[in-house]
Amino acid sequence: MQQIFPMAAPGPATKNTTMAIFLFVVVGCLGSMIAVPGGGGVHWITILVTAPILALVYRSIAKIGKVTFEVGGGVLDIRGDFLRHKIALKDVRLAEAQRIDRKTAPEVSPRERMAGTMMPGYMGGWFQMTGRGKGLVYVTDWSKAIYLPTNLGYPILLTPDDPQAFLDAIQSNPQS
């Protein structure tokens, strides 16, 4: 049986702050495209460079809070903002899975982004972990964070909306 756990919703300030930053960048880009009298017209290269970047940033903002963690058939399926990760539960050290707090367990905290999205109140993708190499991170609310060590050479940090139900689901799911 497939169980779907939505990611813990980020605080309202997350989307508001991120959207304000996005709008500031859009206004700045539009300002640079305005034709300056005697200046040679619109800067088309600005449009060609910034449009795809703005589209990616907007997509990340729109996907915040729509990330899901699915457990079933011996697989943990993480549907992130851009990527999808399928991890066999046999590769997760379930006995060591636990809830963590960034303040009490700083050794498992993400340090810097390798490939992913990092905005106020949201981290999604691959991150360099403090003292542990790389890690797969989908975190909004650190009070709901779950640490899943794996045999794949990296840990997974997630924040499902209901952390205890998620832990119960992965620990009771048959490992195929």
Secondary structure per residue as TSV (DSSP state, phi and psi in degrees):
chain	resnum	aa	ss	phi	psi
A	1	M	-	360.0	128.1
A	2	Q	-	-82.7	127.0
A	3	Q	E	-115.3	133.2
A	4	I	E	-111.8	127.7
A	5	F	E	-118.4	117.4
A	6	P	E	-72.5	154.2
A	7	M	B	-68.4	146.2
A	8	A	-	-57.1	133.4
A	9	A	-	-66.2	135.6
A	10	P	-	-70.5	159.7
A	11	G	-	-64.0	158.0
A	12	P	H	-60.4	-28.3
A	13	A	H	-65.9	-26.8
A	14	T	H	-61.4	-54.9
A	15	K	H	-67.9	-39.2
A	16	N	H	-63.2	-46.0
A	17	T	H	-64.2	-45.8
A	18	T	H	-65.1	-41.3
A	19	M	H	-66.0	-36.5
A	20	A	H	-63.5	-42.3
A	21	I	H	-62.9	-44.5
A	22	F	H	-58.9	-47.3
A	23	L	H	-64.3	-37.4
A	24	F	H	-61.1	-43.0
A	25	V	H	-66.0	-42.4
A	26	V	H	-61.0	-46.6
A	27	V	H	-61.6	-41.3
A	28	G	H	-62.1	-41.5
A	29	C	H	-66.8	-43.2
A	30	L	H	-63.4	-39.4
A	31	G	H	-60.9	-36.0
A	32	S	H	-75.6	-14.9
A	33	M	H	-93.9	-8.6
A	34	I	S	-67.2	134.0
A	35	A	-	-68.0	127.7
A	36	V	-	-93.9	130.5
A	37	P	T	-54.0	123.7
A	38	G	T	74.2	8.4
A	39	G	T	-100.9	0.2
A	40	G	T	99.8	10.7
A	41	G	S	88.3	-166.1
A	42	V	-	-69.9	142.2
A	43	H	-	-87.5	90.0
A	44	W	H	-64.9	-30.0
A	45	I	H	-63.0	-33.2
A	46	T	H	-62.5	-41.9
A	47	I	H	-64.2	-45.9
A	48	L	H	-65.0	-31.6
A	49	V	H	-85.3	-43.8
A	50	T	H	-82.2	-28.6
A	51	A	H	-58.8	-49.4
A	52	P	H	-64.7	-35.7
A	53	I	H	-65.3	-45.0
A	54	L	H	-63.6	-37.3
A	55	A	H	-63.8	-42.2
A	56	L	H	-65.5	-42.7
A	57	V	H	-64.2	-43.0
A	58	Y	H	-62.7	-41.0
A	59	R	H	-63.0	-40.4
A	60	S	H	-61.9	-44.3
A	61	I	H	-62.3	-43.4
A	62	A	H	-66.1	-29.8
A	63	K	H	-87.2	-9.6
A	64	I	T	-60.1	130.0
A	65	G	T	86.2	-4.5
A	66	K	-	-108.0	6.5
A	67	V	-	-71.5	139.2
A	68	T	E	-128.6	153.8
A	69	F	E	-120.3	116.1
A	70	E	E	-109.8	133.6
A	71	V	E	-121.7	126.0
A	72	G	E	170.8	150.1
A	73	G	T	62.9	27.6
A	74	G	T	75.1	17.2
A	75	V	E	-130.6	141.6
A	76	L	E	-102.1	116.5
A	77	D	E	-109.5	111.5
A	78	I	E	-101.2	115.4
A	79	R	E	-103.0	98.7
A	80	G	-	-89.5	-166.3
A	81	D	S	-69.5	-41.0
A	82	F	S	-118.6	-34.8
A	83	L	-	-113.0	163.0
A	84	R	E	-125.4	132.8
A	85	H	E	-122.7	125.8
A	86	K	E	-111.8	120.3
A	87	I	E	-122.5	123.8
A	88	A	E	-66.7	134.0
A	89	L	G	-64.8	-20.9
A	90	K	G	-67.1	-19.9
A	91	D	G	-90.2	-5.6
A	92	V	B	-98.7	130.2
A	93	R	-	-81.0	84.5
A	94	L	G	-61.9	-32.1
A	95	A	G	-65.0	-23.6
A	96	E	G	-99.3	-0.6
A	97	A	-	-64.5	135.6
A	98	Q	E	-157.7	158.8
A	99	R	E	-79.0	141.3
A	100	I	-	-132.8	165.6
A	101	D	-	-127.4	133.5
A	102	R	T	-58.1	-31.8
A	103	K	T	-75.4	-37.2
A	104	T	T	-91.5	-14.5
A	105	A	-	-132.8	64.6
A	106	P	G	-66.8	-16.9
A	107	E	G	-69.8	-13.9
A	108	V	G	-110.9	18.1
A	109	S	S	-84.8	142.8
A	110	P	E	-66.6	138.4
A	111	R	E	-103.0	-52.9
A	112	E	E	-146.0	153.4
A	113	R	E	-77.0	134.7
A	114	M	E	-101.2	-49.9
A	115	A	E	-155.4	109.8
A	116	G	E	160.4	-159.7
A	117	T	E	-118.6	133.8
A	118	M	E	-136.7	111.4
A	119	M	E	-133.8	168.3
A	120	P	T	-56.6	119.4
A	121	G	T	82.0	6.8
A	122	Y	E	-150.8	130.4
A	123	M	E	-131.2	128.9
A	124	G	E	-146.0	124.3
A	125	G	E	127.6	-153.7
A	126	W	E	-93.3	130.2
A	127	F	E	-131.8	150.9
A	128	Q	E	-77.2	126.3
A	129	M	E	-95.9	150.1
A	130	T	T	-66.1	110.0
A	131	G	T	71.7	10.4
A	132	R	T	-135.9	22.9
A	133	G	E	72.3	-145.9
A	134	K	E	-89.1	163.8
A	135	G	E	-152.6	151.7
A	136	L	E	-93.6	121.2
A	137	V	E	-127.3	129.3
A	138	Y	E	-137.3	91.0
A	139	V	E	-129.3	135.2
A	140	T	S	-122.3	-47.4
A	141	D	-	-119.8	106.2
A	142	W	G	-63.7	-19.2
A	143	S	G	-72.5	-12.2
A	144	K	G	-115.4	14.1
A	145	A	-	-70.1	140.2
A	146	I	E	-121.7	133.7
A	147	Y	E	-104.6	121.6
A	148	L	E	-119.5	103.3
A	149	P	-	-73.7	148.5
A	150	T	B	-127.9	169.0
A	151	N	S	-92.3	9.2
A	152	L	S	-94.4	1.4
A	153	G	S	93.8	6.7
A	154	Y	S	-150.2	150.3
A	155	P	-	-89.9	166.5
A	156	I	E	-122.7	132.1
A	157	L	E	-117.0	124.7
A	158	L	E	-133.4	156.4
A	159	T	-	-129.5	82.4
A	160	P	B	-71.5	156.4
A	161	D	S	-61.6	-35.9
A	162	D	S	-121.2	88.1
A	163	P	H	-60.2	-39.6
A	164	Q	H	-68.1	-41.5
A	165	A	H	-64.2	-37.2
A	166	F	H	-64.5	-47.7
A	167	L	H	-59.8	-42.3
A	168	D	H	-61.5	-41.1
A	169	A	H	-66.1	-44.3
A	170	I	H	-72.4	-30.7
A	171	Q	H	-79.9	-20.7
A	172	S	H	-99.7	-4.6
A	173	N	S	-78.9	134.1
A	174	P	-	-64.7	133.1
A	175	Q	-	-89.6	107.1
A	176	S	-	-80.3	360.0
